Amino acid sequence: MTNQWRHLPAPARPIAAALAAAVTAAKAKDKQALTEAVAELSAQDQAQTGLILGTTVRLMLETRHPDGIDADDVRAVLSTTVMPALPWSPEVDPQVLLYLLANALGVWEDDGEPSPKPEPLALNAALLIDHLIGEDPIVQVLTATLAEIERAQLND
């Protein structure tokens, strides 16, 4: 873990470091680095990790779709995340991506199906966030995410 996250609360530091490493690896299409970062990310507290992943995805969707997101937008996000990742990361899973998107947007209806396991969630979240952030630096995105979480917690 680098020192760039030392200002964060202790539980958020390893999550931010692992997520940044996973997204950086996804951007570079570095399968080995992605596998290592996903293992680290999936080993973190899943409630805290889910909050950070979900907030990151929601903020990026709000940034990319300021007028709202509809079914066509969701389909476009899914296809433009899956298709480029498939050749080098065949574990990409559209169902897990849909789960991540729906949860981030607060529209997932729990039908009793078990949630995806931590490793597929971490892998697909890294691929999705990589797609959504475009050329934005992951450190900047995560800093905004964690500021949003802090703001929300202070106002609750």
PyMOL commands that set and color helices and strands:
alter all, ss='L'
color gray80, all
select helices_A, chain A and resi 3-5+12-28+31-42+46-64+71-85+94-105+118-133+138-155
alter helices_A, ss='H'
color red, helices_A
deselect
rebuild
show_as cartoon
